[in-house]
């Protein structure tokens, strides 16, 4: 686990410096040219850098071992950090909407030149690269925090692409598109915030992390296993907790039942490295009748 947290921290540091550079370029250029949408996009990138710092702190805390008060560890700190990211997105969206409304009343003609397009195209390509890199690392390490943050950055790339297209129309005299576009970007940010919030609230509500049928199929064939049911999984994608009922023959000893249980655990740990803890309740044949049938959504 320690290795996992070190790797995630390194990825966040790389993304942090990338977001700082991209954000400063867009904010400074946006102020210089009076293009509000570029400035708004720049602030969103700087917010990404802030959330990266929050993520680094969260990963540090998550990496702490379990203790007397937190016997399941601290992994859900990453989940709370992701929720904080969604909250900051709503704040930024509010600021952008306020600035856009003010621009409707205080008409400003943006200064657009070939360098404007060059800056935006370069930052767009870099943003796409950063987003893909972070998502790839998130999937590799099973880090919900990295995947969440990569989705946030991907929304930045979409916003920048929309800005580039709209600048063409602004140059034809449709300056009203600048504040309108800023409002559009704020809606994208709000949508991203809601998606991040839903994903992480699901984790806090102990949504099933692994497919229970896959778990059942892995251990059904193990010698001595008569039935497996009431399988439940919870936690985060990088730290999954599993519990289940395991039915064995009535006439075997406790030692034999324990060996079967250990074989099941060993198989699951090898198949699903993200599993950190497995709790198995061993039952006699009568235990088949206590299976819970969960309702489908």
KEGUMI-510400 format. One line per 3 residues: number of its first residue (from 0); for each residue x, y, z of N, C-alpha, C, CB. Coordinates in steps of 0.001 Angstrom, whole numbers, padded with zeros to 6 digits. Glycine has a CB too. Example, Ala and Ser with C-alpha at 12.3 -4.5 7.8 and 13.67 -1.06 7.14 Angstrom:
0) 013190/-005690/007800/012300/-004500/007800/013200/-003300/007800/011308/-004473/009046 ~ 012850/-002250/007080/013670/-001060/007140/012900/000030/007870/014084/-000598/005725
//
This chain:
0) 000824/-001217/000000/000000/000000/000000/000852/001258/000000/-000929/000011/001209 ~ 001990/001174/000702/002853/002340/000780/003361/002710/-000598/004022/002085/001728 ~ 003698/001673/-001395/004176/001896/-002740/003094/002558/-003584/004625/000581/-003373
3) 001854/002125/-003402/000722/002698/-004132/000608/004201/-003860/-000589/001984/-003741 ~ 000649/004584/-002608/000497/005996/-002254/001667/006834/-002761/000368/006149/-000741 ~ 002867/006285/-002752/004018/007005/-003296/003835/007277/-004783/005309/006213/-003060
6) 003344/006279/-005507/003144/006433/-006949/002063/007464/-007252/002776/005091/-007580 ~ 000970/007418/-006498/-000124/008370/-006713/000346/009790/-006407/-001348/008007/-005834 ~ 001132/009955/-005352/001655/011285/-005010/002540/011831/-006123/002446/011230/-003694
9) 003374/010976/-006712/004249/011423/-007796/003444/011897/-009004/005196/010297/-008210 ~ 002384/011156/-009323/001520/011550/-010440/000873/012901/-010152/000434/010477/-010699 ~ 000372/013075/-008937/-000282/014339/-008572/000686/015514/-008613/-000898/014232/-007181
12) 001936/015294/-008236/002939/016366/-008296/003189/016798/-009737/004259/015908/-007648 ~ 003296/015826/-010642/003493/016140/-012060/002311/016935/-012606/003688/014849/-012879 ~ 001098/016471/-012271/-000115/017140/-012740/-000236/018528/-012114/-001363/016293/-012412
15) 000174/018667/-010846/000124/019952/-010149/000941/021013/-010880/000634/019798/-008715 ~ 002180/020709/-011202/003035/021682/-011889/002510/021984/-013293/004479/021162/-011969 ~ 001948/020981/-013945/001374/021209/-015279/000196/022170/-015201/000928/019877/-015914
18) -000683/021962/-014224/-001851/022834/-014075/-001466/024255/-013688/-002796/022265/-013036 ~ -000445/024395/-012850/000020/025738/-012477/000506/026510/-013693/001140/025648/-011436 ~ 001305/025857/-014516/001849/026513/-015711/000732/026872/-016687/002885/025603/-016403
21) -000152/025910/-016969/-001256/026146/-017908/-002191/027244/-017396/-002048/024846/-018141 ~ -002517/027194/-016099/-003423/028183/-015518/-002859/029593/-015574/-003733/027821/-014089 ~ -001595/029753/-015206/-000977/031080/-015223/-000909/031647/-016639/000428/031018/-014618
24) -000588/030797/-017605/-000518/031256/-019002/-001876/031784/-019454/-000053/030108/-019934 ~ -002932/031024/-019178/-004264/031426/-019644/-004806/032643/-018901/-005233/030271/-019492 ~ -004579/032716/-017585/-005074/033865/-016817/-004368/035147/-017250/-004874/033634/-015304
27) -003056/035122/-017339/-002299/036310/-017736/-002644/036740/-019156/-000800/036046/-017621 ~ -002773/035786/-020046/-003107/036121/-021428/-004539/036624/-021529/-002907/034906/-022341 ~ -005446/036006/-020749/-006838/036434/-020776/-007011/037866/-020294/-007679/035508/-019933
30) -006297/038236/-019205/-006356/039613/-018712/-005762/040582/-019734/-005611/039735/-017370 ~ -004698/040185/-020370/-004015/041060/-021328/-004862/041344/-022555/-002700/040442/-021753 ~ -005619/040323/-022995/-006430/040468/-024210/-007885/040813/-023924/-006373/039200/-025015
33) -008265/040806/-022632/-009643/041089/-022221/-010639/040030/-022713/-010061/042457/-022735 ~ -010138/038811/-022947/-011027/037712/-023332/-011424/036975/-022051/-010330/036733/-024371 ~ -012641/037228/-021599/-013095/036702/-020312/-013093/035170/-020278/-014494/037221/-020006
36) -013473/034545/-021397/-013563/033087/-021406/-012196/032437/-021200/-014175/032606/-022719 ~ -011129/033061/-021734/-009778/032527/-021532/-009373/032688/-020066/-008756/033243/-022462 ~ -009700/033842/-019496/-009400/034077/-018084/-010131/033062/-017204/-009789/035516/-017680
39) -011414/032820/-017518/-012201/031850/-016755/-011597/030453/-016861/-013656/031834/-017247 ~ -011182/030105/-018064/-010555/028799/-018290/-009245/028690/-017506/-010297/028574/-019801 ~ -008521/029800/-017432/-007263/029815/-016681/-007476/029613/-015188/-006536/031120/-016915
42) -008506/030266/-014656/-008811/030099/-013230/-009213/028658/-012925/-009934/031064/-012801 ~ -009901/028039/-013879/-010283/026643/-013684/-009042/025755/-013614/-011215/026173/-014818 ~ -008032/026058/-014431/-006785/025285/-014389/-006037/025511/-013075/-005885/025660/-015576
45) -006067/026755/-012580/-005428/027035/-011292/-006159/026321/-010164/-005390/028549/-011023 ~ -007484/026204/-010311/-008251/025450/-009322/-007847/023974/-009348/-009768/025598/-009583 ~ -007567/023486/-010552/-007088/022110/-010673/-005814/021920/-009854/-006834/021751/-012154
48) -004938/022923/-009913/-003689/022839/-009150/-003975/022800/-007650/-002768/024032/-009485 ~ -004953/023605/-007228/-005334/023600/-005813/-005876/022232/-005396/-006384/024692/-005537 ~ -006700/021645/-006251/-007247/020330/-005926/-006156/019264/-005934/-008356/019955/-006913
51) -005117/019473/-006751/-003985/018539/-006731/-003286/018576/-005374/-002980/018876/-007859 ~ -003156/019784/-004815/-002546/019922/-003482/-003408/019214/-002442/-002368/021422/-003105 ~ -004716/019417/-002551/-005642/018730/-001643/-005479/017213/-001795/-007119/019155/-001929
54) -005348/016768/-003045/-005178/015344/-003306/-003904/014790/-002714/-005192/015087/-004777 ~ -002815/015542/-002810/-001528/015099/-002262/-001623/014930/-000744/-000407/016107/-002620 ~ -002264/015908/-000089/-002453/015820/001365/-003334/014619/001708/-003084/017127/001919
57) -004407/014429/000925/-005333/013323/001182/-004647/011977/001013/-006539/013411/000252 ~ -003821/011864/-000018/-003116/010605/-000266/-002134/010313/000863/-002376/010653/-001618 ~ -001503/011377/001371/-000571/011204/002500/-001308/010636/003718/000105/012558/002866
60) -002481/011208/004012/-003257/010735/005164/-003791/009323/004908/-004427/011703/005465 ~ -004251/009070/003662/-004790/007756/003321/-003751/006649/003493/-005306/007759/001893 ~ -002482/007019/003301/-001419/006031/003391/-001068/005612/004804/-000213/006555/002735
63) -001623/006302/005782/-001329/005931/007167/-001951/004577/007493/-001849/007009/008144 ~ -001262/003742/008260/-001799/002416/008594/-003004/002518/009521/-000716/001551/009245 ~ -003762/001431/009612/-004913/001404/010514/-004445/001532/011956/-005729/000107/010325
66) -005304/002107/012791/-004954/002272/014200/-006154/001880/015062/-004511/003740/014499 ~ -006063/002134/016344/-007112/001712/017269/-008456/002356/016966/-006709/002034/018684 ~ -008420/003605/016480/-009659/004323/016190/-010135/004111/014756/-009470/005798/016448
69) -009227/003786/013856/-009571/003625/012433/-009081/002250/011970/-008935/004777/011552 ~ -009810/001224/012318/-009346/-000138/012094/-009491/-000596/010638/-010099/-001077/012992 ~ -010227/000182/009855/-010301/-000098/008421/-009317/000767/007639/-011724/000131/007906
72) -008462/001488/008352/-007497/002360/007690/-008076/003740/007411/-007026/001729/006393 ~ -007384/004502/006554/-007781/005882/006270/-008045/006108/004786/-006706/006843/006750 ~ -008318/005029/004049/-008408/005138/002590/-009523/006066/002114/-008615/003775/001997
75) -010597/006209/002894/-011712/007038/002433/-011425/008528/002520/-012943/006723/003231 ~ -010261/008888/003057/-009862/010299/003024/-009762/010755/001567/-008502/010517/003769 ~ -009343/009852/000674/-009301/010168/-000758/-010693/010515/-001270/-008721/008986/-001559
78) -011686/009807/-000773/-013066/010054/-001190/-013527/011433/-000739/-014000/008975/-000630 ~ -013211/011790/000501/-013576/013119/000998/-012848/014211/000211/-013251/013240/002503 ~ -011607/013941/-000185/-010850/014917/-000985/-011536/015123/-002331/-009381/014445/-001194
81) -012034/014047/-002932/-012732/014154/-004212/-014015/014969/-004065/-013052/012757/-004767 ~ -014711/014804/-002938/-015917/015601/-002690/-015571/017074/-002517/-016656/015085/-001447 ~ -014427/017323/-001889/-013974/018709/-001736/-013660/019322/-003096/-012733/018779/-000822
84) -013108/018511/-003990/-012839/018978/-005352/-014142/019409/-006023/-012139/017871/-006185 ~ -015186/018599/-005857/-016467/018949/-006475/-017026/020242/-005881/-017480/017803/-006296 ~ -016833/020450/-004583/-017329/021672/-003937/-016610/022907/-004480/-017149/021584/-002407
87) -015293/022795/-004679/-014547/023944/-005211/-014947/024236/-006649/-013034/023689/-005131 ~ -015360/023217/-007369/-015832/023442/-008742/-017076/024323/-008754/-016131/022101/-009436 ~ -017978/024096/-007814/-019195/024912/-007744/-018860/026369/-007420/-020161/024344/-006687
90) -017858/026582/-006575/-017438/027950/-006220/-016889/028674/-007445/-016372/027924/-005096 ~ -016030/027983/-008195/-015451/028592/-009393/-016538/028890/-010420/-014378/027672/-010004 ~ -017485/027962/-010579/-018581/028178/-011523/-019360/029441/-011153/-019522/026954/-011552
93) -019580/029634/-009856/-020292/030835/-009390/-019517/032102/-009753/-020517/030772/-007862 ~ -018207/032083/-009548/-017381/033254/-009858/-017412/033565/-011354/-015930/033026/-009396 ~ -017375/032528/-012180/-017400/032734/-013631/-018744/033313/-014062/-017126/031408/-014376
96) -019828/032791/-013502/-021168/033288/-013839/-021307/034752/-013450/-022253/032448/-013139 ~ -020801/035115/-012275/-020855/036508/-011815/-020102/037428/-012767/-020274/036631/-010399 ~ -018894/037006/-013170/-018076/037818/-014082/-018742/037943/-015453/-016670/037205/-014233
99) -019381/036870/-015907/-020038/036886/-017217/-021230/037838/-017219/-020494/035471/-017607 ~ -022009/037810/-016142/-023165/038714/-016044/-022700/040175/-016034/-023995/038404/-014764 ~ -021617/040439/-015320/-021068/041805/-015287/-020610/042237/-016671/-019894/041896/-014292
102) -020050/041294/-017457/-019583/041620/-018803/-020749/041995/-019722/-018808/040438/-019395 ~ -021945/041446/-019473/-023111/041801/-020275/-023430/043298/-020146/-024328/040956/-019849 ~ -023193/043841/-018935/-023509/045249/-018677/-022335/046171/-018984/-023934/045430/-017232
105) -021126/045662/-018921/-019937/046463/-019226/-019276/045890/-020479/-018931/046478/-018016 ~ -019687/046407/-021606/-019257/045852/-022885/-017756/046100/-023115/-020082/046464/-024035 ~ -017028/045010/-023352/-015592/045086/-023638/-015300/044307/-024909/-014748/044537/-022450
108) -014526/044906/-025815/-014160/044217/-027058/-012845/043480/-026849/-014045/045220/-028247 ~ -012853/042159/-026898/-011622/041392/-026683/-010605/041636/-027784/-011934/039906/-026596 ~ -009327/041537/-027439/-008244/041683/-028405/-007782/040293/-028831/-007060/042508/-027806
111) -008091/039945/-030090/-007779/038607/-030591/-006769/038706/-031728/-009064/037882/-031068 ~ -005722/037913/-031646/-004666/037897/-032664/-004246/036452/-032909/-003438/038767/-032224 ~ -003387/036220/-033914/-002900/034846/-034151/-002252/034227/-032913/-001898/034842/-035299
114) -001621/035069/-032090/-000975/034533/-030886/-002011/033981/-029905/-000130/035623/-030201 ~ -003237/034557/-029948/-004305/034063/-029076/-004624/032610/-029406/-005573/034937/-029216 ~ -004767/032358/-030703/-005043/030978/-031125/-003865/030060/-030801/-005351/030928/-032635
117) -002653/030558/-030988/-001470/029729/-030716/-001415/029316/-029246/-000182/030486/-031098 ~ -001673/030293/-028365/-001652/030009/-026922/-002715/028975/-026568/-001876/031305/-026106 ~ -003913/029145/-027120/-005009/028236/-026787/-004783/026828/-027338/-006318/028789/-027320
120) -004279/026738/-028567/-004045/025417/-029166/-002959/024667/-028386/-003637/025558/-030661 ~ -001898/025365/-028015/-000806/024732/-027258/-001309/024263/-025891/000384/025717/-027084 ~ -002044/025140/-025194/-002558/024754/-023867/-003582/023620/-023978/-003199/025974/-023164
123) -004364/023613/-025073/-005339/022536/-025288/-004626/021188/-025427/-006196/022821/-026548 ~ -003589/021145/-026261/-002849/019893/-026465/-002199/019412/-025170/-001778/020077/-027548 ~ -001619/020363/-024417/-000979/019990/-023154/-002011/019484/-022134/-000207/021191/-022574
126) -003182/020128/-022117/-004244/019708/-021190/-004718/018294/-021508/-005432/020688/-021250 ~ -004876/017992/-022796/-005293/016648/-023204/-004258/015617/-022786/-005518/016586/-024723 ~ -002978/015947/-022976/-001906/015025/-022593/-001901/014765/-021084/-000547/015583/-023032
129) -002081/015843/-020301/-002094/015708/-018839/-003278/014858/-018393/-002149/017097/-018164 ~ -004455/015112/-018990/-005658/014364/-018625/-005504/012876/-018937/-006877/014929/-019358 ~ -004978/012577/-020115/-004804/011169/-020506/-003763/010477/-019626/-004389/011069/-021989
132) -002705/011200/-019320/-001660/010630/-018463/-002221/010302/-017083/-000469/011604/-018336 ~ -002973/011246/-016504/-003504/011029/-015164/-004540/009903/-015144/-004123/012318/-014630 ~ -005374/009838/-016178/-006374/008762/-016235/-005697/007405/-016384/-007356/008994/-017403
135) -004670/007348/-017232/-003944/006087/-017435/-003319/005609/-016129/-002854/006256/-018512 ~ -002714/006540/-015387/-002103/006186/-014109/-003172/005806/-013076/-001248/007354/-013587 ~ -004317/006510/-013135/-005406/006197/-012210/-005936/004792/-012421/-006534/007197/-012366
138) -006094/004399/-013696/-006561/003045/-014002/-005505/002011/-013638/-006925/002925/-015486 ~ -004238/002357/-013844/-003146/001436/-013527/-003071/001167/-012022/-001808/002000/-014029 ~ -003246/002223/-011215/-003119/002089/-009764/-004472/001909/-009065/-002414/003306/-009200
141) -005569/001866/-009859/-006917/001770/-009270/-007178/002920/-008302/-007093/000424/-008541 ~ -006788/004127/-008697/-006958/005296/-007835/-008171/006111/-008282/-005685/006173/-007849 ~ -009220/006103/-007463/-010422/006881/-007777/-010102/008374/-007806/-011538/006596/-006748
144) -009169/008796/-006960/-008808/010212/-006896/-008180/010670/-008207/-007844/010470/-005729 ~ -007254/009899/-008756/-006605/010259/-010022/-007604/010254/-011175/-005451/009294/-010325 ~ -008478/009249/-011200/-009473/009176/-012272/-010439/010353/-012185/-010247/007842/-012205
147) -010861/010682/-010963/-011747/011828/-010752/-011094/013116/-011233/-012124/011950/-009269 ~ -009835/013306/-010860/-009131/014526/-011235/-008903/014596/-012739/-007801/014613/-010501 ~ -008668/013448/-013368/-008458/013447/-014818/-009738/013863/-015553/-007999/012049/-015295
150) -010903/013482/-015007/-012175/013898/-015601/-012343/015406/-015487/-013355/013176/-014923 ~ -011913/015942/-014355/-011950/017390/-014156/-011109/018090/-015208/-011458/017759/-012748 ~ -009891/017598/-015433/-008988/018212/-016410/-009533/018045/-017827/-007580/017594/-016305
153) -010195/016910/-018087/-010772/016697/-019413/-011846/017740/-019715/-011362/015285/-019520 ~ -012570/018164/-018692/-013574/019211/-018902/-012902/020532/-019258/-014453/019382/-017646 ~ -011685/020758/-018727/-010915/021954/-019096/-010570/021932/-020578/-009625/022054/-018253
156) -010152/020759/-021054/-009787/020626/-022469/-010991/020925/-023365/-009245/019207/-022758 ~ -012162/020411/-022957/-013378/020665/-023728/-013701/022159/-023746/-014563/019869/-023146 ~ -013547/022798/-022594/-013815/024238/-022507/-012878/025027/-023410/-013675/024723/-021060
159) -011597/024668/-023417/-010620/025368/-024255/-010942/025186/-025732/-009200/024867/-023961 ~ -011360/023984/-026124/-011722/023725/-027516/-012916/024581/-027936/-012039/022234/-027719 ~ -013894/024710/-027038/-015069/025543/-027336/-014665/027013/-027486/-016136/025395/-026220
162) -013731/027458/-026652/-013261/028847/-026720/-012617/029129/-028075/-012258/029138/-025583 ~ -011785/028213/-028545/-011100/028406/-029830/-012116/028589/-030951/-010172/027209/-030140 ~ -013145/027757/-030948/-014171/027850/-031991/-014926/029173/-031889/-015155/026667/-031890
165) -015240/029568/-030661/-016044/030787/-030472/-015280/032058/-030839/-016512/030881/-029028 ~ -013952/032040/-030686/-013169/033232/-031002/-013305/033624/-032475/-011700/033000/-030659 ~ -013511/032611/-033307/-013719/032886/-034735/-014969/033741/-034915/-013843/031560/-035546
168) -016030/033404/-034173/-017278/034164/-034267/-017133/035543/-033626/-018425/033392/-033601 ~ -016365/035615/-032542/-016156/036910/-031869/-015465/037887/-032812/-015316/036732/-030575 ~ -014521/037376/-033618/-013797/038251/-034558/-014712/038810/-035640/-012646/037487/-035209
171) -015837/038154/-035862/-016784/038660/-036859/-017718/039712/-036263/-017604/037507/-037442 ~ -017522/040031/-034981/-018320/041067/-034333/-019289/040547/-033296/-019071/041820/-035352 ~ -019368/039254/-033138/-020283/038669/-032147/-019609/038610/-030778/-020735/037250/-032584
174) -019298/039791/-030205/-018598/039842/-028922/-019447/039304/-027771/-018176/041266/-028621 ~ -020755/039240/-027989/-021645/038723/-026952/-021333/037258/-026637/-023110/038871/-027386 ~ -020648/036604/-027589/-020314/035198/-027386/-019322/034991/-026245/-019750/034617/-028661
177) -018513/036026/-025950/-017504/035868/-024891/-018156/035579/-023529/-016631/037138/-024796 ~ -019070/036456/-023040/-019726/036132/-021762/-020649/034917/-021860/-020523/037330/-021274 ~ -021297/034743/-023033/-022153/033575/-023201/-021341/032281/-023093/-022879/033636/-024553
180) -020163/032309/-023696/-019295/031140/-023643/-018826/030876/-022216/-018092/031325/-024570 ~ -018550/031946/-021484/-018139/031790/-020088/-019232/031105/-019277/-017799/033155/-019470 ~ -020496/031472/-019566/-021612/030812/-018892/-021668/029328/-019269/-022943/031506/-019250
183) -021384/029039/-020543/-021358/027650/-020983/-020282/026847/-020273/-021145/027582/-022476 ~ -019097/027466/-020106/-018002/026801/-019406/-018388/026529/-017957/-016721/027652/-019469 ~ -019075/027495/-017341/-019487/027310/-015946/-020451/026136/-015814/-020140/028591/-015404
186) -021318/025950/-016813/-022241/024814/-016781/-021486/023493/-016912/-023286/024939/-017902 ~ -020445/023477/-017743/-019611/022278/-017866/-018943/021952/-016532/-018542/022471/-018965 ~ -018462/023001/-015856/-017799/022819/-014566/-018785/022277/-013529/-017186/024150/-014080
189) -020011/022817/-013544/-021042/022354/-012607/-021377/020885/-012866/-022318/023224/-012727 ~ -021502/020523/-014149/-021800/019128/-014485/-020695/018192/-013997/-021986/018972/-016001 ~ -019446/018608/-014213/-018317/017809/-013741/-018362/017655/-012224/-016986/018450/-014170
192) -018699/018757/-011542/-018793/018728/-010082/-019834/017734/-009594/-019121/020107/-009553 ~ -020998/017717/-010257/-022058/016784/-009864/-021643/015333/-010124/-023357/017103/-010623 ~ -020969/015092/-011260/-020523/013727/-011578/-019513/013222/-010546/-019901/013680/-012990
195) -018586/014096/-010174/-017582/013725/-009170/-018265/013456/-007831/-016510/014843/-009018 ~ -019230/014306/-007469/-019931/014148/-006196/-020680/012822/-006152/-020906/015312/-005971 ~ -021389/012485/-007230/-022161/011239/-007259/-021244/010020/-007114/-022969/011140/-008568
198) -020143/010017/-007869/-019219/008881/-007824/-018703/008636/-006412/-018046/009115/-008771 ~ -018338/009696/-005721/-017732/009547/-004403/-018754/009361/-003296/-016883/010738/-004099 ~ -019960/009881/-003479/-021027/009579/-002518/-021386/008101/-002576/-022276/010444/-002797
201) -021312/007514/-003774/-021557/006075/-003910/-020563/005278/-003064/-021460/005646/-005392 ~ -019306/005722/-003052/-018289/005033/-002253/-018616/005150/-000765/-016884/005612/-002541 ~ -019021/006344/-000325/-019368/006544/001084/-020604/005739/001469/-019602/008030/001369
204) -021472/005476/000488/-022673/004677/000751/-022404/003184/000550/-023824/005128/-000162 ~ -021113/002830/000443/-020688/001425/000324/-021291/000720/-000882/-021059/000667/001576 ~ -021215/001377/-002035/-021652/000731/-003269/-020748/-000465/-003553/-021636/001732/-004461
207) -021279/-001484/-004226/-020488/-002663/-004576/-019320/-002245/-005477/-021373/-003737/-005284 ~ -018105/-002592/-005096/-016926/-002204/-005871/-016575/-003265/-006908/-015732/-001962/-004943 ~ -016643/-004541/-006517/-016320/-005642/-007423/-017590/-006392/-007810/-015303/-006605/-006774
210) -017546/-007058/-008954/-018674/-007873/-009400/-018733/-009145/-008551/-018549/-008222/-010919 ~ -019814/-009313/-007814/-019927/-010453/-006893/-019975/-011795/-007631/-021177/-010300/-006028 ~ -020512/-011799/-008847/-020537/-013033/-009630/-019130/-013471/-010015/-021389/-012849/-010886
213) -018251/-012498/-010294/-016859/-012819/-010611/-016171/-013468/-009413/-016097/-011552/-011041 ~ -016460/-012944/-008231/-015880/-013514/-007006/-016388/-014943/-006799/-016226/-012633/-005770 ~ -017685/-015113/-006972/-018289/-016442/-006803/-017689/-017449/-007782/-019812/-016367/-006997
216) -017529/-017042/-009032/-016994/-017942/-010058/-015558/-018361/-009765/-017063/-017277/-011422 ~ -014798/-017486/-009102/-013401/-017787/-008806/-013245/-018872/-007744/-012692/-016534/-008356 ~ -014210/-018955/-006815/-014027/-019890/-005693/-015018/-021048/-005690/-014145/-019146/-004394
219) -015998/-021019/-006606/-016989/-022100/-006679/-016347/-023465/-006930/-017998/-021803/-007777 ~ -015253/-023470/-007689/-014645/-024731/-008105/-013634/-025281/-007092/-013970/-024546/-009437 ~ -013351/-024508/-006036/-012355/-024944/-005043/-012872/-026165/-004278/-012023/-023788/-004052
222) -012002/-027128/-004106/-012389/-028379/-003439/-012908/-028100/-002019/-011185/-029359/-003385 ~ -014080/-028642/-001711/-014669/-028481/-000384/-015708/-027386/-000314/-013601/-028203/000610 ~ -015761/-026527/-001350/-016752/-025437/-001358/-018076/-025985/-001883/-016264/-024225/-002235
225) -019087/-025942/-001034/-020407/-026423/-001428/-021282/-025296/-001973/-021095/-027088/-000246 ~ -021132/-024120/-001405/-021932/-022978/-001852/-021292/-021685/-001340/-023409/-023099/-001356 ~ -021419/-020641/-002133/-020960/-019299/-001720/-022105/-018331/-001960/-019660/-018847/-002511
228) -022431/-017521/-000954/-023514/-016562/-001124/-023311/-015357/-000195/-024876/-017234/-000849 ~ -024268/-014429/-000276/-024221/-013185/000524/-022857/-012484/000391/-024509/-013496/002021 ~ -022373/-012430/-000842/-021093/-011765/-001112/-021322/-010249/-001147/-020468/-012268/-002466
231) -020491/-009523/-000440/-020580/-008059/-000417/-019175/-007464/-000537/-021280/-007561/000890 ~ -019077/-006376/-001256/-017793/-005672/-001359/-018023/-004192/-001099/-017135/-005893/-002760 ~ -017045/-003548/-000539/-017135/-002108/-000269/-015728/-001540/-000184/-017928/-001823/001047
234) -015658/-000211/-000014/-014363/000453/000081/-014103/001319/-001134/-013249/-000569/000239 ~ -012840/001444/-001511/-012450/002193/-002699/-011846/001229/-003713/-011445/003329/-002343 ~ -011640/001705/-004938/-011113/000821/-005977/-009720/000312/-005663/-011098/001534/-007298
237) -008987/001035/-004831/-007627/000613/-004491/-007563/-000167/-003182/-006723/001819/-004403 ~ -008669/-000180/-002430/-008685/-000888/-001140/-010088/-001452/-000904/-008262/000068/000037 ~ -010302/-002685/-001362/-011624/-003303/-001311/-011707/-004270/-000130/-011932/-004040/-002636
240) -012830/-004214/000576/-013123/-005153/001660/-014234/-006082/001190/-013531/-004402/002979 ~ -014054/-007387/001415/-015011/-008395/000945/-015485/-009235/002123/-014376/-009300/-000148 ~ -016780/-009538/002160/-017272/-010527/003125/-018291/-011429/002440/-017904/-009832/004371
243) -018404/-012677/002927/-019268/-013662/002277/-019584/-014803/003232/-018608/-014205/000999 ~ -020552/-015622/002844/-020878/-016853/003555/-020368/-018026/002716/-022426/-016971/003825 ~ -019671/-018944/003364/-019093/-020096/002676/-019668/-021379/003291/-017526/-020079/002772
246) -020392/-022155/002485/-021013/-023390/002966/-020112/-024580/002650/-022413/-023585/002332 ~ -019856/-025422/003674/-019041/-026628/003509/-019834/-027834/004015/-017677/-026496/004272 ~ -019289/-029028/003787/-019958/-030246/004234/-020065/-030276/005767/-019201/-031492/003724
249) -021117/-030915/006267/-021359/-030956/007710/-020323/-031777/008475/-022730/-031514/007976 ~ -019776/-032817/007834/-018964/-033776/008568/-017465/-033476/008575/-019181/-035121/008002 ~ -017060/-032301/008138/-015628/-031992/008149/-015260/-031270/009452/-015244/-031124/006915
252) -013967/-031294/009777/-013502/-030665/011018/-013339/-029158/010841/-012170/-031287/011471 ~ -013196/-028483/011965/-012956/-027032/011931/-011666/-026737/011183/-012890/-026446/013365 ~ -010665/-027596/011398/-009373/-027399/010719/-009533/-027499/009206/-008340/-028436/011207
255) -010308/-028470/008735/-010533/-028625/007302/-011315/-027434/006730/-011284/-029936/007025 ~ -012326/-026998/007480/-013119/-025844/007037/-012243/-024598/006946/-014302/-025594/008000 ~ -011331/-024466/007894/-010419/-023322/007892/-009484/-023365/006681/-009600/-023290/009192
258) -009028/-024561/006313/-008153/-024711/005156/-008878/-024325/003861/-007638/-026155/005066 ~ -010152/-024714/003775/-010951/-024341/002594/-011105/-022822/002518/-012351/-025019/002639 ~ -011379/-022230/003683/-011521/-020773/003752/-010239/-020082/003317/-011898/-020335/005171
261) -009092/-020592/003770/-007804/-020012/003396/-007540/-020144/001896/-006680/-020679/004183 ~ -007957/-021263/001313/-007787/-021467/-000132/-008601/-020439/-000911/-008207/-022901/-000537 ~ -009815/-020178/-000429/-010667/-019166/-001075/-010030/-017789/-001001/-012057/-019133/-000424
264) -009524/-017436/000166/-008889/-016129/000333/-007669/-015993/-000557/-008496/-015907/001787 ~ -006842/-017036/-000575/-005624/-016996/-001376/-005952/-016797/-002860/-004813/-018287/-001176 ~ -006978/-017498/-003328/-007398/-017376/-004732/-007861/-015966/-005053/-008518/-018369/-005044
267) -008657/-015387/-004161/-009194/-014045/-004402/-008109/-012979/-004310/-010307/-013735/-003407 ~ -007203/-013111/-003351/-006106/-012145/-003242/-005237/-012152/-004503/-005244/-012453/-002005 ~ -005018/-013339/-005069/-004206/-013447/-006281/-004930/-012894/-007505/-003822/-014898/-006524
270) -006233/-013119/-007565/-007028/-012688/-008716/-007325/-011197/-008659/-008334/-013475/-008784 ~ -007603/-010681/-007464/-007976/-009268/-007303/-006997/-008592/-006337/-009449/-009134/-006782 ~ -005890/-008057/-006826/-004884/-007446/-005937/-005400/-006222/-005191/-003666/-007055/-006737
273) -006518/-005652/-005649/-007081/-004493/-004959/-007791/-004883/-003665/-008048/-003764/-005875 ~ -008062/-006169/-003474/-008694/-006629/-002236/-007684/-006558/-001092/-009242/-008079/-002396 ~ -008053/-005897/-000015/-007170/-005742/001141/-007599/-006582/002336/-007111/-004295/001545
276) -008870/-006985/002370/-009325/-007776/003508/-010528/-008619/003090/-009684/-006861/004712 ~ -010552/-009877/003553/-011668/-010779/003249/-012162/-011398/004556/-011236/-011895/002226 ~ -013454/-011300/004781/-014073/-011906/005960/-015025/-012998/005478/-014831/-010831/006832
279) -014758/-014250/005891/-015566/-015383/005451/-016258/-016017/006648/-014699/-016424/004712 ~ -017581/-016137/006550/-018355/-016846/007566/-018591/-018267/007055/-019718/-016110/007876 ~ -017962/-019259/007708/-018100/-020654/007309/-019367/-021235/007935/-016850/-021478/007726
282) -020171/-021923/007112/-021453/-022458/007584/-021627/-023915/007168/-022617/-021615/007043 ~ -022452/-024683/007906/-022804/-026047/007498/-023832/-025998/006375/-023351/-026862/008700 ~ -024295/-027144/005936/-025231/-027223/004802/-026493/-026386/005005/-025624/-028665/004562
285) -026944/-026286/006246/-028158/-025509/006517/-027969/-024024/006210/-028576/-025683/007973 ~ -026709/-023602/006111/-026429/-022188/005843/-026850/-021730/004466/-024978/-021923/006014 ~ -027115/-022720/003569/-027557/-022368/002214/-028858/-021574/002262/-027742/-023637/001356
288) -029666/-021837/003264/-031008/-021241/003324/-031017/-019802/003848/-031899/-022090/004196 ~ -029854/-019263/004243/-029849/-017873/004737/-029381/-016894/003670/-028954/-017751/005971 ~ -029404/-017339/002402/-028969/-016463/001322/-029893/-015265/001186/-028908/-017230/000007
291) -029312/-014098/001050/-030079/-012860/000844/-030184/-012580/-000652/-029413/-011652/001586 ~ -031380/-012327/-001121/-031594/-012008/-002532/-031793/-010491/-002653/-032834/-012795/-003115 ~ -030771/-009834/-003187/-030804/-008380/-003277/-031662/-007927/-004444/-029393/-007823/-003416
294) -032406/-006860/-004212/-033247/-006296/-005269/-032373/-005593/-006295/-034293/-005316/-004684 ~ -032764/-005711/-007555/-032055/-005011/-008626/-032586/-003592/-008704/-032220/-005745/-009995 ~ -031658/-002638/-009031/-032089/-001246/-009166/-032922/-001080/-010447/-030856/-000290/-009185
//
